[in-house]
C-alpha cells in the first residue's frame, strides 16, 4: 500500500524515542508489535 511520509515514519519515531527498558528484538509497525 501507500502511506504519507508521516505515516511511514510513525514507527521509526516511536522506536527512536522509547527508553531502554522497552527492549530489543521486536518486529513492529505503526500500529504496534507484530507477531514474531
HELIX and SHEET records of a PDB file:
HELIX    1   1 UNK A    5  UNK A   16  1                                  12    
HELIX    2   2 UNK A   20  UNK A   22  5                                   3    
SHEET    1   A 2 UNK A  28  UNK A  29  0                                        
SHEET    2   A 2 UNK A  32  UNK A  33 -1                                        
END                                                                             
